[in-house]
């Protein structure tokens, strides 16, 4: 994870990622990242 990505996630979390919508978006982003990582490994 790049520093920029870490900062972005921190900002989103700090801004109250307690809402269902934001939590869902974070989960979707994680899923996308995991897919990309596994694709790159192949």
N, C-alpha and C positions, 0 to 999 in steps of 0.2 A: 504494500500500500504506500503510495506516495504521500509526502507531507501535506500536499494540497488536499488530497482526498481525506486524510485524517482530520485536517482542519475543517473541511466541509461537513464531515460527519459530526464532529464536535459541535459545530455551530447549529446544525439541525437538532442535535440532541439537546443542546442548551436552550434552544428556542421552544422546547416543550414537545419532544417527540412522543409524548404520552398519548396523543390522540390516535385513534384507530387508523385513520387515513395515513398519517406520517409513519406509523409503525409498519403498515402494509407496504408503503413505498420503500422503506428501508429493507424490508424482507425481499421485495422484488429486486432491488439493486444488488443485494447479496447473492440472490439466485443467479442474476446475470453475470456477476463477477465470477462465481464458481464455474459457470458454464464456459466463460472465456478462458479461465485458468486451465480447465480440463482440456479444452480445445487446443490450447497452446502446448500442453504437455504431450499430446498425441503426435 
